[in-house]
Amino acid sequence: MTERQVDGYPPPGTLDDLLGFELLEATGERCRGRFAAERRVQQPMGLVHGGTYAALAETMASWATVVAVGPRGNFAVGQSNSTTFLRPVTSGRVHGEGTPRHRGRTTWIWDVEFTDDEGRLCAISRVTLAVRPAQ
């Protein structure tokens, strides 16, 4: 099966577009995305910059939460984002997969794991999103 991005993603000119993010799945139950470990996402030592993991984690969790709460007239915005780095990545792709830990009326919390092309765990993020009425 060939994977394809979520329709309408990434919006042109956004951070996600500039960093080359791919959003592969976004539901209230799961989110998946990836990016290439190329120069534009690396820090000076040639490793994937930690902010890249954090940005993709928040993107994935935000889109997935909006898919779930949007039909009820709500939207979601990042409130907290904590990422722990476990293994450096210098090439290939980084793959993220997230699951909701808490789905409340005003707050959702997601745990996102990042792996390299060999399936080795590289980073873990916890993202908290505020759920608010769309206006």
PyMOL commands that set and color helices and strands:
alter all, ss='L'
color gray80, all
select helices_A, chain A and resi 15-18+39-41+50-72
alter helices_A, ss='H'
color red, helices_A
select strands_A, chain A and resi 22-26+31-36+74-85+93-103+107-115+121-133
alter strands_A, ss='S'
color yellow, strands_A
deselect
rebuild
show_as cartoon
